[in-house]
Amino acid sequence: MTLLLTHSACLDHVTPPGHPERPDRLRAVAEVLGEERFKPLARGEAPEGNLDSVTLCHGEHYIGELRHIAPQSGMIYIDGDTSMSPGTWEAVMRGVRRRGGGNGCG
């Protein structure tokens, strides 16, 4: 069985127009998965991950810096392709999950 975990907080990760990780993409996927042929798909709300899982992929200093620079409004760029908005941190934490001994990365 396939399980789809998602959370409305992921829609609050606002990115520049045309960026592939944009809320409209998630809405489009949700619309298709709402079709009758996907009715058997098991669904659930993504729980909030924990920092221990994140540190399996990224160093504590890097994580601390991201938390420190997370914007309260607007958008900031971490690099040429990566941005953060006020909703990014929760969206990220909803995407972190450790399962079956895996590390929750990628």
ZASETOR-992026 format. One record per residue (C-alpha): residue in three letters; x, y, z negated. Coordinates in steps of 0.02 Angstrom, whole numbers, plus 50000, padded with zeros to 5 digits. Each point is the difference from the previous one (the first is absolute). Layout:
N
AlaXYZ
...
//
This chain:
106
Met500005000050000
Thr500575017650039
Leu499805013549868
Leu499915018450047
Leu500495011749860
Thr499735018550023
His499585015449899
Ser499215016850038
Ala501565008449928
Cys500924994950159
Leu498935012550095
Asp500795013849895
His501744997050071
Val499925014350124
Thr501305000250138
Pro500365011650146
Pro498854999050152
Gly500414985150110
His501004990849867
Pro499594981250003
Glu499734999149810
Arg498515011750003
Pro498304998249916
Asp499104999250169
Arg500944984050041
Leu499394992049838
Arg498235005750039
Ala500124992350175
Val500614983449929
Ala498615000149869
Glu498715003250135
Val500584985150102
Leu500114988949847
Gly498205005049960
Glu499414990550154
Glu498994984049977
Arg501424988950061
Phe501045005449850
Lys498644996849871
Pro500894984349932
Leu501555010449957
Ala500255000449812
Arg500195017949938
Gly500555008249840
Glu500585016449927
Ala501885001849994
Pro500575001449819
Glu501285012949953
Gly501744992650007
Asn501365002849873
Leu501705008050008
Asp500874983649960
Ser499424993450168
Val500555015850089
Thr501754998849926
Leu500204983150085
Cys500065009750164
His500645017349953
Gly501205006649869
Glu499335008249842
His500865016550043
Tyr499155000750171
Ile498304996149924
Gly500265013349866
Glu500465012950132
Leu498434996150101
Arg498915001749846
His500865016449959
Ile499755007750173
Ala498234993350030
Pro498995015450048
Gln498495006349905
Ser499385008050162
Gly500525000550181
Met501264988250076
Ile501874997549985
Tyr501204990550112
Ile501204987449927
Asp500814997450170
Gly499535003050182
Asp498664986549999
Thr499474998449818
Ser498865012249912
Met499115000849833
Ser498355008249956
Pro499145000949830
Gly499174983150031
Thr501554990850057
Trp500604993649831
Glu498384990949957
Ala499864993350178
Val501754992949984
Met499644992349831
Arg498414991950069
Gly501094992050135
Val501224992349877
Arg499614982549948
Arg501024985449939
Arg499354983050045
Gly500614982149995
Gly501765004749948
Gly500155012050145
Asn500725017249976
Gly498565010550068
Cys501155008350127
Gly499585003350181
//
